Amino acid sequence: MQAAPVVPNDFGQGAFSKIAQLRPALSDFLADHRAPEGASSDVADVVIRRIARCVERHAHIVNPDAEGFLGYDFGTSSTKAVIRWPYRASSPAHAISVPAGWCSGGQPHIWPSVVFYDPVTQQFSVLPAIGSMRVDGFKAALVEGTAHRMAPGAPVTLLEAAVAFLSLHLAYVLGTIDELDGQVSLVNVAIPVAALDRDEATVSGRAQAAFDHAVRSALRLLHCADSLTLHDVRAALASLEDPSLDYELHPELSGVIAGYCRGPRHYLGTHMIIDCGSATLDMATFKLDKSDWPLEIYAASVELLGSDASVTYCNAGATTEDCARAARYQDYQVCSRSIQLNRTGFSQTDGGKLGYQVILAGGGIANPWIASMLEKWQLSFERDFVRPRLDPNLKCEMGFTSERLVLADGLARDPVDLKRVSLPRRPVAELTFNPNHHDWTSN
């Protein structure tokens, strides 16, 4: 299939519509979690030991007075975690380790977002075993509002798989923290910025409710993570009890900004964050100044245009140029909505270029076609695109990719130190696919 014809001044709308027509191709989309085919006995020993340690010592590890803050980046393809005790000078932050034989793509500290279900025992595991069924794609389902659907090839829903994964992985993380002789008081969990709306009548509001339900249910199961069954997961989803470990949901924007503001000379003015993951491409506009909270988002959008999702479109007949132009249209829509809200700073300057600061985040930024697209975009801007920095005191292993830890690192803080992000007075507009009209419409 040829690329969509370029129409002058359509800002990529034609390509966006073409990608929209290929949206059904994502029905079987599987994020490339890059998990190894199997796990060695050494890997299994470490994982089992740390999960069991969480179960046995849960009452000691969770301490509301510990002031230990866990930043948790639950991703479509991989998940990362950082623990920090900000009020202890002698206790630097630690990137949670992953056994070398189980790292996503061989990258240290990167855990594949995949869970395994044994239909005979009805138990879940974070490692593969003979006869187990692999389930992934549950983070994307939470974003899309499709987590109630059955997982492909397994008799569990994607919401149940998400809860099982979160519970098992968080138990592993807490067991690891206990081995560091640390305690945890709070988990800060990242959610997409376009899922901030609390109104469950909207797509983004339902996404936030789904994230909240999944995280809360997972934290109820830490006490039985070493023998987690489908019955346990369903009971937790139906429960009204508060979990023993407190948590807060924060927009991914908060963690990225925390890393960005640690730079020596961050820009004061209008900004756009472009966060590219495996499944989604998130964009949001806002302004940084010298005032305190809250930080208001002008406009935000999340589209299934991430690095792996785009590969699926290309396999279905699109081209990387189509994907790049569709992303350009997403950018155009977000900036247009920002300008419609009477927000200055997103139009061209007198020099004919754009003056706002672009912040890049997410592992998908390294994808070759996305990197090429951003390189072309850069030519239209006065300011160089920037990436947030990691805490230089963060303890981590050699060979990791720093940008993939920025979000978890930024969230590993006392919530009072995280920028509180608020929506505009009217709901953030979002683009959703209308299967009846084969087009994208604005809600």
Secondary structure, DSSP 8 states (H G I E B T S, - for coil): -------TT-TTHHHHHHHHHTGGGGGG--------S---HHHHHHHHHHHHHHHHHHHHHB-TTS--EEEEEE-SSEEEEEEE-TT-TT---EE----GGGSGGG-TT-EE--EEEETTTTEEESS--TT-EEE--HHHHHHHT-TTSB-TTSSSBHHHHHHHHHHHHHHHHHHHHHHTT--BSEEEEEE-GGG----TTSHHHHHHHHHHHHHHHHHTTGGGGGG-BHHHHHHHHH-----SSEEEEEEHHHHHHHHHHTSTT---EEEEEEEE-SS-EEEEEEEE-SS-S-EEEEEEEEES-SHHHHHHHHHTT--HHHHHHHHHHHHHHHHHHHHHTT--SSSB-TTSSB-SEEEEESGGGGSHHHHHHHHHHHTTBSS--B-----TT-B--TT--GGGTHHHHHHSS-GGGS--EE--SS----EEEETTTTEEEE-
